[in-house]
Amino acid sequence: MNPRLRLLNKIKAGEFPLMTFVAIPSVRQAQIVSLTGLDGIILDCEHGHISDDSMHNSVAAISALGVSPIIRIRGPAHDIIKRALDTGAHGIMVPQISNAQEAEQVVQSSKFPPHGVRGQGSAFPAIGHGLTIPEYMQSANGTILTMIQIETRAGVADVEAICAVPGVDLVFIGPNDLAQSLLGYVPARGDEPEFVAAIDKIEAAARKHGKWFGRMVNDGAAAKEARKRYDTVAITGDTKAIQNWYRTEFDIARS
């Protein structure tokens, strides 16, 4: 066990690690959020304003403070996965996985031979894990968290095959995109039969195939409730957290 891998170690121990999304490209932002007591920060390179340069700098800042940096990438392309993992990130999250073939592609790109096709040429991943390059090469296939998101109608339909793919570690629900795909609106109330049935189906497939199960939630109360069902959650993100705090305080000030 590498003590630097905070998120992996906690989820293996069943300790319900907490994460959040960060979309603002700033080393200082990464440091500020890292010091809040959470276990993992998901750098949102899908929707966030984060370049390759900011991605590298934020990963270094987060891991230096004992928190696990995870990168949500734009999609399952090999070059994007390789670039993200070469920052030293402790894992990746891949959005909108809709079939088993896409999940297999993600796993192949995230693992070194003989289990995948990831190439080696950077010292940064080993630095991010506090290891020598040979130590990193020997351990990475077993320690990089490979997370995939189920958030489309097609993904729900093929979730059994997706979860059966070896090397997928965690299945993460994107509730907003899932609601948009299934219901045609966002956010879901949460009690719509089709939405509830989809989450039940995703959880059943994840449990059957030994995958961890997570989702995004809006606040601490929802996270506490989710502990009964999920292995981990991400509590909103930096942009919403900042806006929500200011709106609440300004409403109080004007009342």
Disulfide bonds with the S-S distance in Angstrom:
none
